[in-house]
Amino acid sequence: MPLTVVAARPAAAEVQAEKYRFIVNLTDPVFRGFHHGRKKHDDDLEAMLERARAAGVKSMIITGGSLHESKEALELAQQLGFYATVGCHPTRSAQFDQFRGGPERYLEELDKVIAANLNGKGRVVAVGECGLDYDRTHFAPAEVQRRHFRSQLALAKKYHLPLFLHSRAAHKDFVQILREEGFDKDGGKAVGGKGGVVHSFTGTVQEAAELMDMGFHIGLNGCSLKTAENLATAQSIRPEWIMLETDAPWCSLTSTHASKAHLTSLPPALNALYFPPGTKPEAFVYGRPVKGRNEPTAIGGVAWVVHKLNDGVPFEKVTEKAWKNTVELFGLAELR
């Protein structure tokens, strides 16, 4: 597929949308009008997707955060012609032990889902979301998270799939497990691995460097750009390891974040595409975004901030490199 770029300074020219990939939680009920378990407005999934297409989004990877959600992600990916991940988020890793038949059976079921969806439209392109989250051990104790993170790495080795990884306040244990399981260099190539991406990265410059040296990509979204320290880390990401995402409906770019100073230079034509004005759920208008809900369109804003952090690197080079990294890592040859 030919590359259509966004000019770095398109204010006086026709805006052309870039092609992007990003991570998005399309299985979240907020895209169907449900907020905190209550129906607040009509299902507007298709309207949201139309806005994304207008902003230049060409494809999406829908994340699976549990066995059940992975099946939902695959079903939706097959309906929409996107891609999906299969795995269990660290905050839900207690589900392994609660599952009828025990943790071994839960892992077997994840294995079966992957095996049945390796090819064609809506296929599995990564194992995950898996990893460690020590900020939320009230959902699953650290020991439980470690045990079931390790078990999911076996699936990535077996099927030679990249990993879609999550790490919060757990870097030491996170990299230790990866190293012990053979992912210490080249993304685990020697043991059947294919690298992966540590998504929604909020770690330090040093932590990012260690992960890149091990052969892992770094995924940036709004949560990765909140503070001055976050921006320094984002600026340190080597071009060959960078990926862009939204994690919609979460991780919005907001006015209180350090990234805001860099978004003020976003040309009006692009701002209208990436951050169209929204309404509160109670005042919903079909065709307009819902306030408080991050949308795929915001991927352009993430890219713009990274562009501004890397002074002298054109916007289109930032987006093109992130796109190529994504296509190569996840085996999306049909999108070239």
N, C-alpha and C positions, 0 to 999 in steps of 0.2 A: 504494500500500500504506500503510495507516495506521501512524503512528508509535507504537510502544510504548516507554515510557521507563522508565529505572531511577530510582527516587527517590533524592535526594541522601543521605538518611538512612533507609535501608530496614530498619534492624535490628529494628524492632518491627512491621514491616508485611510483607505478602506481597511477595516479590521479583518484579519483572517485568523481563524481559530487553529490552535496547535492541536495535535493529537496527543492524548494523555492516557495513561493507565493510572488507576488508583485503587486503594483499598477502601471498601465501603461495607457497612453492615446493613445491607438491604433487607435482611430478614427482620430488622427491628420494626415493631408495630407502629412507630411514629410515622412511618411512610404510608401507613394505612389509616391514619387519622386517630390512633389511640395514644394518649399521653397519660402515663402513670396508671394504666389499666382502664382509663375512661375514654369513651368515644367522644372526641372533641370536634371532629370535622370529617368531611368526606375523604375517601381513599384518593390520594393524589400522586400515587407512584408514577403513573404515566406522565403527568405534568412535570414532575421532578426530573424524569429521564429526558424529556424534551428540552428542559432548560440546560441539562448537562450536555446534550448534543449541540445546542446552540453555542455553548461555551467551548466546544472543541473536544469534548470527551469522546474517545473512540471505543473504549472497552472498559470493563470493570472486573475486579476480582472480589467475589463475595465471600466473606470469611465465615467459617464454621467455628463456633465456640464450645460445642458439645456434640455428642453423637446425634441427638435429635436435630440440633440446629444445623449440623453439617448436611444432613439429609435435606433439610429445607433449603439450604444454600444451593445445593446441587439442583434441586427441582427448579428453583428460580433462575439459576444460571442457564439451565437447559431451555426454559421458556423464553428467556431474553437474549440468548446467544452470547452469554458472558462466560466467566470461569469461576471456580470455587476452590476453597481450601477445606480440608477435612482434619479435624483434631479437637482437642479439649483444652480450653483456656485454663490457666492455673487456678483462677478463682472458682472454677467449677470441677476441679480435679477430684473432689470428694465423691463425685458421681461414679468414679471407678469402683470404689469400695462399697457404694450403696447399690450398685447394679445387681440385678438378679443373676446369679452365676458368678458374681465376684469380678475383680479387676481384670482377670485374664479374659473373661468373656467380653467385657466392655472393649478391651483392646482388639479382640477377635472381630467384634462387630465393626469397629473402625476400619480394620483391615479389609473386611468384606466390602464395605462401602467404597473404599479406594479401589480395590481390585475390579469392581464392577463399573467404574467410571473413569477409566484412564484414557479413553480415546474420544475424539469427536466433539461435537457441540456440547457446551456446558460441562466440560471435563474437570477433573481434579488436577490442579497445577502445583499444589504444595501441601505439606503436612503441617497442620496447625489450625488455629492459633494455640501454640503451646509455649511453655517457659515457666518463669517464676515471678510472683508478685508478692513481695513482703510488705507492701503497704496495706494489703487486704487479707491478712492471714485469718481474720475472723470468718472468712468464707471457706477457707481450707488451710489447715496448718502447714507450716513450711515443710515439714517432713513429708507430708502427703503430696505436696506440690513437687518436691524433688523426685520422689519415687515415680510419679506418673509422667513427669517431663522426660525422665530417662527412658521410660518404656516407649514413648512415642517416637523417640529418636530411631528406634529399631525399624519403624515403618518407613522413615525417610531412607534408611539404608536399603531396605528390602526393595522398594519401588524406585529408588534412584530419583527421588523427588526433592526439590528444595524445601527448606523449612520456613515457615512463617512464624516468627518468634516474638515473644513478649518478655520484657525484663523491667521490673520496677523495684528499686532499692534492694537488689539482689545480685549485683554484678559478680561478686566474688564466687558465689555458689553457682551462678549461671554459667560462667566460663569454665569453672572447674568440671562441671558435669559434661559440657561439650567436649572439653579436652579428654576426659576419661573415656568418652565414647568414640574417640577417634576423629573428632571435628576440630583438631588443634591447628590444622593447616590445610590450605586449598579447599576449605569448606567441607572437609571430610571425604574428599575424593578417594582416598586410599581404602576407605571402609564402605564405599558405595554411596556416599553422600553427594549432594549437589549444591552445597552452600545454603544460602537463604538470605532473608532480610530480618533484621531486628527492627520491627515496625514501631512507629510512634515514639521514636527514640528521645529520651530526656536525660541521658547520661552525660558524663564529662568528656572533655577533649581526649583525655588519656584512655577512658573506657572505649570510646569510639575507635581510637587508634588500635587498641588491642583486638577488637572485633574485626576490623578491616584486615589486620595482619593475619588473622585466622581464616580469612576468606569469606567474610559475611558483609552483605550490603547494609546500609543504614537508611531507614525510612523516616522521612520528615513530614510532619503535618503541623497543624496549629499548636498542638501541645508541645511540640519540639521547639517552638519559637516564642515561648512566653517571657523568658527572662534574658538579661544581658548574657548570663552564662550559657543559656541555651543557644543564643545567637553565635557565641564564640565557637561552640561545638559544631553547629551547622556550617559555619564558615570553614571549619577544619576538614570537612568530609572531602575525601579525594574524589574527583569526577567519576572514576571507574567504579565507585562503590555507592554512589548516591541514588536514592529512589524518592519519589514524591507520592504523597497519598493524602487522603482526607480523614479517614476513619469515621466518615459520616454515619450516623447523625451526631457524633461526638467530635471533640477537639476543634471547635471553631476558632478562627482568628478573631480576637475581640479587641475593643478599643483600649483595654487595660494592659494588653500584652506589649512587650518590647518590640514586637514585629510591626506595631501600628505605625511607628515612625517611618518605616520603609514603604508602607502601603500608601502613604500620602502622595507619592510620586506616580502611582498607578494611573495611566491615562484614563480619562472619563469613559471612553468607549469600552475599554477592557473592564473597568470597575462595574459598569452596568451588566456585563456578562457574568463576571465572577461573583459579584455581590448584589444581585438584584434586590430591590426593597421588598420586605416581607410584612406580614400581618401577624398579630397574635392569634393563637389557635381559636380563641373565642370569636374573633372577627374574620375568620377564614374566607378567603376569596380564591376560588379555583383558578389555577394558573399563576398564582403568586406564592413565593416561599413562605414558610411558617417561621416566625421569629424564634430563636433559641434552638433551632434544628439545623445543624451543619448540613450542607448539601454538596454533591459532587462538583458543582460549579466552582467551589472555592479552591480547587486544585490549582487554578491559575494564580490565585493570590499567594499560595505557598511557593510556587515557582518564582513569582515576582520578588518575594522577599529573599530567596536564595540568590537570585540574579543581583539584587542590590548589595547583598553581603559580599559578593565576589566581584568587586569593582573592576570593570574592564572586560568582563565576560558577558557577551551579548545574551539577552533573554532567550533567543531561539537556541543558542548552544546549550544553555542549562536544560531546557525542556527536551531537546533532542537527545542529549546524553542520558538523561533519566529514562526516557522512552526506550532507548536502545538497551540500556542495562536491564530493564524490566522484560522486554521481549526475549532477550538472551537467557536470563535466569529462569524464567517460567516456561520456556519452550513455546513461545507464541509465534512461531514462524509464519503463520497465516496473516499476521498483522504487519509484516515487514512492508 
